[in-house]
Amino acid sequence: MTINEKQDEIIDEFDLFDDQLDKTQYIIDLGKKLPPMPGQYQTDDNLIRGCQSKVWLHSESRGERVHFEADSEPTAQISKGLVSLLIRILSDEKAEDVASADLYFIDRIGLGNLVTSRRAGGLASMIQQMKQFATARINQKSNVEQAS
């Protein structure tokens, strides 16, 4: 499934809810389903700067693809739900696709109306960190190819 197909699936899921409170609860429920991240990755280096809560994001290359894991402090249920949406869309995709992804689902599901401006800033920081990792992976691959 492509990044856009995953986004379209999420848009369809959110279209089932008429009420903003139901959408917010769904985001919280998605966060609860996110598998816990191993404690060894809950380090300062993996903290997402710009989030009002502690959210950790671990990234690693798996061949041509990038893999993401995340977790948050227990009180950050909405933030954990938001990062779970991003992981669902971007994890295990090609680095080039992650770096260039247009994450249109954010506007289409009305996230701007569901989260505070501080959480929106945290969401932007999550996206930036994921795209930066993908871009670094692309550059690393390019440097290795040029050296050979």
Backbone torsions as a table, in degrees:
resi	resn	phi	psi	omega
1	MET	NA	133.6	-178.7
2	THR	-77.9	168.1	176.8
3	ILE	-58.3	-44.3	-179.3
4	ASN	-67.1	-37.1	177.3
5	GLU	-64.3	-39.0	177.4
6	LYS	-64.9	-41.4	178.5
7	GLN	-62.9	-43.5	179.8
8	ASP	-62.4	-36.8	177.6
9	GLU	-64.1	-42.0	178.7
10	ILE	-66.2	-41.3	177.3
11	ILE	-58.5	-45.0	178.8
12	ASP	-61.2	-40.0	179.0
13	GLU	-63.0	-44.5	-178.2
14	PHE	-71.7	-25.2	177.1
15	ASP	-65.5	-17.6	179.0
16	LEU	-71.9	-17.5	-177.1
17	PHE	-103.6	130.4	176.9
18	ASP	-91.6	-30.4	-172.1
19	ASP	-98.2	137.8	179.5
20	GLN	-64.4	-33.8	177.8
21	LEU	-63.8	-37.7	177.4
22	ASP	-65.7	-39.1	177.5
23	LYS	-65.1	-41.5	178.8
24	THR	-64.0	-42.2	178.3
25	GLN	-63.0	-37.2	178.5
26	TYR	-63.7	-41.0	176.9
27	ILE	-60.9	-43.9	178.2
28	ILE	-61.8	-43.6	179.3
29	ASP	-62.5	-38.0	177.4
30	LEU	-63.5	-39.5	177.8
31	GLY	-63.5	-37.3	179.0
32	LYS	-65.6	-26.4	-179.4
33	LYS	-85.1	-11.5	-179.7
34	LEU	-67.3	125.5	-180.0
35	PRO	-60.8	142.6	179.4
36	PRO	-63.3	143.5	178.8
37	MET	-87.3	138.0	177.5
38	PRO	-54.2	138.4	-177.4
39	GLY	-56.0	-28.1	-179.3
40	GLN	-63.1	-19.5	179.4
41	TYR	-95.7	-5.4	179.4
42	GLN	-86.5	69.9	-177.2
43	THR	-116.2	166.7	176.9
44	ASP	-60.1	-34.2	179.7
45	ASP	-63.7	-28.7	-177.8
46	ASN	-96.8	0.4	177.3
47	LEU	-68.3	137.6	176.9
48	ILE	-85.6	115.6	178.3
49	ARG	-73.7	139.1	178.9
50	GLY	101.7	-9.8	175.2
51	CYS	-86.0	141.0	177.8
52	GLN	-73.3	-20.0	177.2
53	SER	-112.6	167.6	176.1
54	LYS	-80.7	117.6	176.0
55	VAL	-130.9	128.9	179.6
56	TRP	-108.8	140.5	178.2
57	LEU	-130.8	121.0	177.2
58	HIS	-108.4	135.0	-178.5
59	SER	-125.8	144.1	173.5
60	GLU	-152.3	152.6	177.5
61	SER	-85.6	140.0	173.9
62	ARG	-132.8	85.6	-174.9
63	GLY	67.9	-125.7	179.5
64	GLU	-80.7	-7.8	-172.0
65	ARG	-109.0	159.7	176.0
66	VAL	-113.0	141.5	-178.6
67	HIS	-119.5	137.7	-179.4
68	PHE	-123.6	142.7	170.4
69	GLU	-131.9	149.7	179.7
70	ALA	-149.1	162.6	174.6
71	ASP	-158.5	169.5	178.9
72	SER	-143.9	168.2	172.8
73	GLU	-64.6	152.8	-173.4
74	PRO	-56.5	-28.8	-178.0
75	THR	-82.1	-5.1	-175.5
76	ALA	-98.8	55.2	-173.9
77	GLN	-65.3	-39.5	179.6
78	ILE	-68.9	-43.0	178.3
79	SER	-60.5	-40.3	178.8
80	LYS	-65.5	-38.0	176.4
81	GLY	-64.9	-39.3	179.2
82	LEU	-65.0	-45.7	-179.7
83	VAL	-68.0	-29.6	177.5
84	SER	-65.5	-35.4	175.6
85	LEU	-63.4	-44.2	179.8
86	LEU	-64.3	-41.3	178.7
87	ILE	-62.9	-43.8	178.9
88	ARG	-56.5	-37.9	-176.9
89	ILE	-83.5	-42.7	-168.6
90	LEU	-102.0	-23.8	-175.3
91	SER	-69.2	140.9	178.2
92	ASP	67.3	26.5	173.3
93	GLU	-105.7	163.4	177.9
94	LYS	-63.9	141.9	-177.9
95	ALA	-55.1	-40.3	-179.7
96	GLU	-61.7	-39.7	-179.2
97	ASP	-70.0	-37.9	178.4
98	VAL	-66.1	-46.6	-176.6
99	ALA	-62.0	-32.9	-175.4
100	SER	-103.8	6.4	-175.2
101	ALA	-63.0	132.9	171.5
102	ASP	-96.0	106.1	-175.1
103	LEU	-87.5	70.6	-175.8
104	TYR	-71.9	-16.9	-178.2
105	PHE	-61.1	-28.4	-177.1
106	ILE	-58.1	-48.3	178.5
107	ASP	-72.9	-38.4	-174.5
108	ARG	-66.8	-30.4	178.5
109	ILE	-94.3	-1.6	176.5
110	GLY	76.0	33.9	-179.9
111	LEU	-58.9	-31.9	179.4
112	GLY	-59.7	-28.5	178.5
113	ASN	-88.2	-13.9	-174.8
114	LEU	-95.4	-24.9	-174.3
115	VAL	-121.1	156.0	177.8
116	THR	-69.5	165.4	179.4
117	SER	-63.0	-33.3	177.9
118	ARG	-66.5	-40.2	177.7
119	ARG	-69.3	-35.9	176.9
120	ALA	-61.7	-38.8	175.8
121	GLY	-64.6	-39.0	176.5
122	GLY	-64.4	-40.7	177.1
123	LEU	-61.1	-44.3	177.7
124	ALA	-61.0	-38.9	178.7
125	SER	-66.1	-38.5	177.3
126	MET	-60.7	-48.1	-179.6
127	ILE	-61.3	-46.4	-179.3
128	GLN	-58.8	-43.8	-178.1
129	GLN	-66.1	-39.5	179.1
130	MET	-65.9	-42.8	179.9
131	LYS	-69.7	-35.3	177.4
132	GLN	-63.8	-41.6	178.0
133	PHE	-62.2	-45.1	-179.9
134	ALA	-61.7	-42.6	178.9
135	THR	-64.5	-40.9	177.3
136	ALA	-62.7	-38.6	177.8
137	ARG	-64.0	-41.7	178.3
138	ILE	-62.5	-47.1	-179.7
139	ASN	-63.3	-39.9	179.1
140	GLN	-63.2	-44.9	179.1
141	LYS	-62.4	-42.2	179.7
142	SER	-63.4	-41.7	179.1
143	ASN	-64.8	-38.7	179.2
144	VAL	-66.7	-41.5	179.5
145	GLU	-66.2	-37.8	179.4
146	GLN	-69.6	-30.9	-178.5
147	ALA	-75.0	-22.1	-177.6
148	SER	-92.4	NA	NA
